[in-house]
């Protein structure tokens, strides 16, 4: 399996597996249904381990989009069409805006390590509260939250003193203050591009990811049909290559057909 190593804003490194069309089809379906939870769960399965916070997750999914689907985002306006912004500049923005906000609070014999949420979709405030707890240490016994099931997390939280939650809420407010509006796309009046900001707290990150992976599902199936019927008929190669490779191969095929037709026309004129 082809993989690419990427260094994340936190300094962690991960190897990113190639996105294949068989998985991209499911991504498009979740996007088509505006299903943030389903899309987030699929990306967890494909790329995201439990040790990654939301900022690193965000970075990885933009990186995957850039490498295996397309390296630019295209915007339109009334006056100017097809304005492209490179996703590499978006990644640079994320690197520049990253802040290590990890902190530890101590209440009697309990230590609670807090950090950026380790998930991308939040159903309610309880999900957010749970997601920022990295570990709880009671009487020198440490419990890693990323290794617990939801039921186990709830059991641990239920045993925390009431004062712990005021500290956690203060930490959430700190994240909101520091990372409320991370600039993803810079405003450019000359090109008609409005500034795009994303709040790291909440589902804005997942909504942005949905938007940049979403394409018209009908056009994608048309691409699949053309590829399987004319480019490499009788094979399943399409499902085992990336979306961007599909387009490259299709363009090569179309150029060959165009060249052959041009040569045929020249011979007919002789």
Secondary structure, DSSP 8 states (H G I E B T S, - for coil): --EEEEE-TTS-EEEEE---HHHHHHHHHHHHTT-HHHHHHHHHHHT--TT--HHHHHHHHHHHHHHHT-SEEEE--SS---EEEEHHHHHHHHHHH-----EEEEETTEEEEE-S-S-S--SSHHHHHHHTEEEEEETTEEEEGGGS-HHHHHHHHHTS-HHHHHHHHHHHHHHHHHHSSEEEE--BTTTTB--EEE-SSSTHHHHHHHHHH---HHHHHHHHHHIIIIISTT--GGGGS-HHHHHHHHHHHHHHHHHHHHHHHHHHH-
